[in-house]
Amino acid sequence: MKIAIVPGAFFPNPGGAQVQAHNLANKICEKKHNAEMVLLDKTTIKKKKYKITFFNKIIINIIFLFHYYLNIDLTFLLKIYLKKFIKRNKYHIWHFIFLNYKSLLIINTLKKLNQKIIVTFQGADIQINKEINYGNRLDSKYEKLLQINKKNIDYFTAISKNIYNDLLNLKISKNKIIEIPNGTILSKAKQIKKKIKKNETQKLKIITVARYASKKKGFDLVEKILKILFEKKIHFEWTIIGKNTSKILNKINDKKYISSLKIIEDLTNENELYYPNSKILKHYSKSDIYLNLSRIESFGITFIESLSCNLPIITFDRKGANEIVKNLNNGFVIKNRDFSSFIKYLNRFYKDKNFFKNRPYLSSRKYDLDQLIYSYIKTYNKLSKQK
């Protein structure tokens, strides 16, 4: 069976969708199936089990520009091109991970060529939050094309209950939705965790991993959190890892807080087969607690990465977080941005870092990609047998 994995975004751009596409393609190949990553742009990925093939970027971009900006339909040219592409590559299944406008144009044409299609939404491609201007569907052109295309998709994999409900709101039939959460490689995290010495200092080591997006990722709250930690005299070090996160420093007015922040913009390592890479896993393992400030997440891949290193999570009660983090089990869930509860819980953990024991790691086991891969393969087999 030959699977075309088509990510709407891929490395070197960072993100959970990219990690999932890469890890899934590797794992499919590990299980003796054939996966190819089909891309528009060159990638920095070096170590992989899958092959990479490229769409003709010029053809796709011209058709997109005419369709999106001029409302001129040239998809008959896309059909001619994709017919040859299919004949050459002979894919059994097309699996799209994170959609954009170009993805929707391709899906629409593939279905006209009788191809079998699976889609995994990852967040911004289906979720909407008008308060922070978040979501592709706020673009009326994307929304219109998505509504047209939903009938062309054979199966949708829902990575969370939130996405499942979003699919139902899109009027997708339940029998076309298969619940498979995003996954991580637990064995890799476990090996690295064993090598890291436990933090025996009085200092509370906090970590946050996210690309810089002020409102969506909640980085506009950083100074407020810092002020509370200082006022309550909690000795801490806060490591923030992610692309462009140095911008946080420019938003902090009281510079006395900066000494307690450790900003790391780039921890890439394309020489490892599976993500997250060992450098990030080491930072998780050296930390005491994961702090999430996001206002919305479809799933929160960094949540399961931190849990896999037995790191509890403190988060506000938001979509994508409240599904994975269970209050007083594998973390603290704070209702309605209640900062007094936030500091109460953090103080509680500061005084007893063994409060959660091994529960965070235990809660991560259902997200083990080594097990989840069988659900994907079962879905591919089911679809490949359909006429």
C-alpha positions as CSV (number, residue, x, y, z in Angstrom):
1,M,0.0,0.0,0.0
2,K,1.4,3.4,-1.0
3,I,0.3,6.4,1.0
4,A,0.8,10.0,-0.1
5,I,1.2,12.3,3.0
6,V,0.4,15.9,2.0
7,P,1.1,18.4,4.8
8,G,-0.3,21.9,4.4
9,A,2.9,23.1,6.1
10,F,6.2,21.4,6.6
11,F,9.8,21.9,7.9
12,P,11.7,24.2,8.2
13,N,8.5,25.9,9.5
14,P,7.9,24.6,13.1
15,G,4.7,23.3,14.3
16,G,2.7,20.3,15.5
17,A,1.2,19.5,12.1
18,Q,4.7,19.2,10.7
19,V,5.9,16.9,13.5
20,Q,2.8,14.7,13.1
21,A,3.2,14.3,9.3
22,H,6.9,13.5,9.6
23,N,6.6,11.0,12.4
24,L,3.5,9.3,10.9
25,A,5.3,8.9,7.5
26,N,8.3,7.4,9.2
27,K,6.2,5.0,11.3
28,I,4.2,3.8,8.2
29,C,7.4,2.9,6.5
30,E,8.6,1.2,9.7
31,K,5.5,-1.0,9.5
32,K,6.5,-2.2,5.9
33,H,4.1,0.1,4.0
34,N,5.2,2.8,1.6
35,A,4.8,6.4,2.5
36,E,5.8,9.4,0.4
37,M,5.8,13.0,1.6
38,V,4.4,15.2,-1.2
39,L,5.5,18.8,-0.9
40,L,5.5,22.1,-2.7
41,D,8.7,23.5,-1.2
42,K,12.1,22.2,-0.3
43,T,12.6,20.9,3.2
44,T,15.5,20.8,5.8
45,I,14.6,17.3,6.8
46,K,17.7,15.0,6.5
47,K,17.0,11.8,8.4
48,K,13.8,9.9,7.3
49,K,12.5,6.6,6.2
50,Y,10.1,8.0,3.6
51,K,10.7,9.3,0.2
52,I,9.9,12.9,-0.8
53,T,8.3,13.9,-4.1
54,F,7.3,17.4,-5.2
55,F,4.2,18.9,-6.9
56,N,5.0,21.3,-9.7
57,K,5.1,24.5,-7.7
58,I,4.6,26.8,-10.7
59,I,1.5,25.0,-11.9
60,I,-0.1,24.9,-8.4
61,N,0.7,28.5,-7.7
62,I,-0.7,29.8,-11.0
63,I,-3.9,27.9,-10.5
64,F,-4.2,29.1,-6.9
65,L,-3.5,32.8,-7.8
66,F,-6.1,32.8,-10.6
67,H,-8.7,31.0,-8.4
68,Y,-8.2,32.9,-5.2
69,Y,-7.5,36.4,-6.4
70,L,-9.2,36.6,-9.8
71,N,-12.0,34.0,-9.3
72,I,-10.9,32.3,-12.6
73,D,-11.1,28.5,-12.5
74,L,-8.1,26.9,-14.2
75,T,-8.5,23.6,-12.3
76,F,-8.9,21.8,-15.6
77,L,-5.2,22.3,-16.0
78,L,-4.7,20.9,-12.5
79,K,-6.7,17.8,-13.5
80,I,-4.4,17.2,-16.6
81,Y,-1.3,17.6,-14.4
82,L,-2.5,15.5,-11.5
83,K,-3.6,12.7,-13.9
84,K,0.0,12.3,-15.0
85,F,1.2,12.7,-11.4
86,I,-1.1,9.9,-10.3
87,K,-0.1,7.6,-13.2
88,R,3.6,8.1,-12.4
89,N,3.4,7.7,-8.6
90,K,0.5,5.2,-8.2
91,Y,-0.7,6.1,-4.7
92,H,-3.5,4.1,-3.1
93,I,-4.4,6.7,-0.5
94,W,-3.9,10.5,-0.1
95,H,-3.7,11.7,3.4
96,F,-3.8,15.5,3.9
97,I,-2.5,16.8,7.2
98,F,-3.5,20.4,7.9
99,L,-5.4,22.1,5.1
100,N,-4.9,25.4,3.2
101,Y,-6.5,26.8,0.1
102,K,-4.2,25.0,-2.2
103,S,-4.9,21.7,-0.5
104,L,-8.6,22.2,-1.1
105,L,-8.0,22.8,-4.8
106,I,-6.0,19.7,-5.0
107,I,-8.5,17.6,-3.1
108,N,-11.3,18.8,-5.3
109,T,-9.4,17.7,-8.4
110,L,-8.2,14.4,-7.0
111,K,-11.8,13.3,-6.3
112,K,-12.7,14.0,-9.9
113,L,-9.9,11.5,-10.7
114,N,-11.4,8.9,-8.3
115,Q,-8.7,9.1,-5.7
116,K,-9.2,8.1,-2.0
117,I,-8.7,10.9,0.5
118,I,-8.2,11.2,4.2
119,V,-7.9,14.5,6.0
120,T,-6.6,15.3,9.5
121,F,-7.4,18.8,10.6
122,Q,-4.8,20.2,13.0
123,G,-6.4,23.4,14.3
124,A,-6.3,26.7,12.4
125,D,-7.6,24.8,9.3
126,I,-11.0,24.1,11.1
127,Q,-11.1,26.0,14.4
128,I,-12.4,29.6,14.7
129,N,-11.8,32.2,17.4
130,K,-12.9,35.6,16.4
131,E,-11.7,37.2,19.6
132,I,-8.1,36.7,18.6
133,N,-8.7,36.6,14.8
134,Y,-7.7,32.9,14.7
135,G,-8.6,30.4,12.0
136,N,-8.5,29.9,8.2
137,R,-12.3,29.8,8.1
138,L,-12.5,33.5,8.9
139,D,-11.4,33.8,5.3
140,S,-14.7,33.6,3.4
141,K,-13.0,32.1,0.3
142,Y,-11.4,29.3,2.3
143,E,-14.7,28.6,4.1
144,K,-16.6,28.4,0.8
145,L,-14.1,26.0,-0.7
146,L,-14.0,23.9,2.4
147,Q,-17.8,23.6,2.4
148,I,-17.7,22.5,-1.3
149,N,-14.9,20.0,-0.6
150,K,-16.2,18.2,2.5
151,K,-18.2,15.8,0.4
152,N,-15.0,14.9,-1.5
153,I,-13.2,13.5,1.6
154,D,-13.7,9.8,2.4
155,Y,-12.6,9.9,6.0
156,F,-11.7,12.5,8.6
157,T,-9.4,11.6,11.5
158,A,-10.3,13.6,14.6
159,I,-7.2,14.3,16.8
160,S,-9.4,15.5,19.7
161,K,-13.0,15.8,20.9
162,N,-12.8,19.5,20.0
163,I,-12.0,18.6,16.4
164,Y,-14.6,15.9,16.4
165,N,-17.3,18.4,17.5
166,D,-16.0,20.9,14.9
167,L,-16.5,18.2,12.2
168,L,-20.0,17.5,13.4
169,N,-20.7,21.2,13.2
170,L,-19.5,21.0,9.6
171,K,-22.3,18.5,9.0
172,I,-19.8,15.6,8.6
173,S,-21.4,12.2,9.0
174,K,-20.3,10.3,12.1
175,N,-19.5,7.3,10.1
176,K,-16.8,9.3,8.2
177,I,-15.0,10.4,11.4
178,I,-12.4,8.2,13.0
179,E,-10.9,9.3,16.3
180,I,-7.1,9.0,16.4
181,P,-5.3,11.5,18.6
182,N,-1.9,13.0,17.7
183,G,1.0,10.9,19.1
184,T,4.5,11.0,20.2
185,I,7.3,8.4,20.6
186,L,7.2,7.5,24.3
187,S,10.2,5.2,24.1
188,K,12.4,8.0,23.0
189,A,11.3,10.3,25.8
190,K,11.7,7.5,28.4
191,Q,15.3,6.8,27.4
192,I,16.3,10.5,27.7
193,K,14.4,10.9,31.0
194,K,16.5,8.1,32.5
195,K,19.7,10.0,31.7
196,I,18.7,13.3,33.3
197,K,19.3,13.9,37.0
198,K,16.3,15.1,39.0
199,N,16.2,18.8,39.9
200,E,17.2,18.8,43.6
201,T,17.4,22.6,43.9
202,Q,14.8,24.9,45.6
203,K,14.4,26.7,42.3
204,L,11.2,25.8,40.4
205,K,12.0,25.0,36.8
206,I,9.1,26.0,34.5
207,I,9.1,25.3,30.8
208,T,6.9,26.5,27.9
209,V,7.3,25.3,24.3
210,A,5.6,27.2,21.5
211,R,6.3,29.4,18.5
212,Y,5.7,33.1,19.1
213,A,2.1,34.1,18.6
214,S,1.2,36.7,21.1
215,K,-2.6,36.2,21.5
216,K,-3.0,32.6,20.4
217,K,-0.2,31.2,22.5
218,G,-0.9,33.6,25.4
219,F,2.5,35.2,25.4
220,D,0.9,38.6,26.2
221,L,0.4,37.2,29.7
222,V,4.0,36.5,30.4
223,E,4.8,39.7,32.3
224,K,1.6,39.3,34.4
225,I,2.7,35.8,35.4
226,L,6.3,37.0,36.1
227,K,4.9,39.7,38.4
228,I,2.9,37.2,40.4
229,L,5.8,34.8,40.8
230,F,8.0,37.7,42.0
231,E,5.4,39.0,44.4
232,K,4.9,35.5,45.9
233,K,8.6,35.1,46.2
234,I,8.7,31.8,44.3
235,H,12.3,31.0,43.3
236,F,12.0,30.0,39.7
237,E,13.5,29.8,36.2
238,W,11.3,29.9,33.2
239,T,12.5,28.4,30.0
240,I,10.6,29.4,26.8
241,I,11.5,27.5,23.6
242,G,10.1,28.4,20.2
243,K,10.6,30.3,17.0
244,N,10.7,34.1,17.4
245,T,10.1,33.9,21.2
246,S,12.8,36.6,21.8
247,K,10.0,39.0,20.9
248,I,8.6,38.3,24.3
249,L,11.5,40.3,25.8
250,N,10.5,43.4,23.9
251,K,7.0,43.3,25.5
252,I,8.3,43.2,29.1
253,N,8.2,46.7,30.6
254,D,9.9,45.9,33.9
255,K,13.3,44.6,33.0
256,K,14.0,43.1,36.4
257,Y,11.9,40.1,35.4
258,I,14.1,39.2,32.4
259,S,16.8,37.6,34.5
260,S,14.4,34.8,35.4
261,L,13.6,34.0,31.7
262,K,15.6,31.8,29.5
263,I,14.6,32.2,25.8
264,I,15.7,29.6,23.3
265,E,14.6,30.3,19.7
266,D,16.1,27.4,17.8
267,L,16.6,23.9,19.0
268,T,16.3,22.2,15.6
269,N,18.1,18.9,14.8
270,E,17.3,17.4,11.4
271,N,19.6,14.5,12.0
272,E,17.1,12.6,14.3
273,L,14.5,10.3,12.8
274,Y,11.6,11.2,15.2
275,Y,10.5,14.5,16.8
276,P,10.7,16.1,19.2
277,N,14.4,16.0,19.0
278,S,16.6,15.0,22.0
279,K,17.6,18.6,22.8
280,I,13.9,19.6,23.5
281,L,13.3,16.3,25.4
282,K,16.2,17.1,27.7
283,H,14.8,20.5,28.5
284,Y,11.5,18.9,29.3
285,S,13.2,16.3,31.5
286,K,15.2,18.9,33.4
287,S,12.1,20.9,34.2
288,D,9.6,20.5,37.0
289,I,6.3,21.7,35.4
290,Y,5.0,22.7,31.9
291,L,3.2,26.0,31.8
292,N,0.6,26.5,29.0
293,L,-0.9,29.9,28.3
294,S,-2.6,29.2,25.0
295,R,-6.1,30.6,24.4
296,I,-7.0,27.8,22.0
297,E,-5.4,24.5,20.9
298,S,-6.8,21.8,18.7
299,F,-4.8,19.3,20.6
300,G,-1.5,20.6,22.0
301,I,1.3,18.3,20.9
302,T,3.7,19.9,23.4
303,F,1.3,18.7,26.2
304,I,1.9,15.0,25.4
305,E,5.6,15.6,24.8
306,S,5.9,17.0,28.3
307,L,3.7,14.3,29.8
308,S,5.9,11.7,28.2
309,C,8.8,13.1,30.3
310,N,6.6,12.8,33.4
311,L,6.1,16.6,33.5
312,P,2.8,17.9,34.9
313,I,1.1,20.7,33.2
314,I,-0.5,23.9,34.5
315,T,-3.0,25.4,32.1
316,F,-6.1,27.6,31.9
317,D,-9.3,25.8,31.1
318,R,-9.2,26.1,27.3
319,K,-10.0,24.0,24.2
320,G,-7.2,21.5,23.5
321,A,-5.8,21.7,27.1
322,N,-8.8,20.6,29.1
323,E,-9.0,17.4,27.1
324,I,-5.5,16.2,27.9
325,V,-4.9,17.8,31.3
326,K,-7.0,16.5,34.2
327,N,-7.0,18.6,37.3
328,L,-4.9,17.2,40.2
329,N,-4.2,14.0,38.1
330,N,-1.6,15.0,35.6
331,G,-1.7,18.8,36.1
332,F,-3.6,21.8,37.3
333,V,-6.5,23.2,35.3
334,I,-7.3,26.9,36.1
335,K,-10.8,28.1,35.5
336,N,-11.5,31.5,33.8
337,R,-8.0,32.8,34.1
338,D,-8.2,32.9,37.8
339,F,-4.7,34.0,38.7
340,S,-5.2,33.5,42.4
341,S,-5.9,29.8,41.8
342,F,-3.0,29.8,39.5
343,I,-0.5,30.9,42.1
344,K,-2.2,28.7,44.8
345,Y,-1.6,25.6,42.7
346,L,1.9,26.6,41.7
347,N,2.7,27.2,45.3
348,R,1.3,23.8,46.2
349,F,3.6,22.2,43.6
350,Y,6.6,24.3,44.6
351,K,6.4,22.9,48.1
352,D,5.9,19.3,46.9
353,K,7.4,18.5,43.5
354,N,6.5,14.9,43.9
355,F,2.8,15.8,44.2
356,F,1.9,14.0,40.9
357,K,4.4,11.1,41.2
358,N,4.3,9.1,38.0
359,R,0.8,10.1,36.9
360,P,1.8,12.5,34.1
361,Y,3.7,9.8,32.3
362,L,1.0,7.2,32.8
363,S,-1.6,9.6,31.2
364,S,0.7,9.9,28.1
365,R,0.6,6.2,27.2
366,K,-2.6,6.5,25.1
367,Y,-0.8,8.9,22.9
368,D,2.0,6.5,22.0
369,L,2.5,6.6,18.2
370,D,3.9,3.0,18.3
371,Q,0.3,2.0,19.2
372,L,-1.6,4.6,17.3
373,I,0.0,3.6,14.0
374,Y,-2.2,0.5,13.9
375,S,-5.3,2.7,13.9
376,Y,-4.0,4.6,10.9
377,I,-3.0,1.4,9.0
378,K,-6.5,-0.1,9.8
379,T,-8.1,3.1,8.4
380,Y,-5.9,3.0,5.2
381,N,-6.8,-0.7,4.7
382,K,-10.5,-0.1,5.2
383,L,-10.5,2.8,2.6
384,S,-8.3,1.0,0.1
385,K,-10.9,-1.9,0.0
386,Q,-13.8,0.4,-0.7
387,K,-14.9,0.7,-4.3
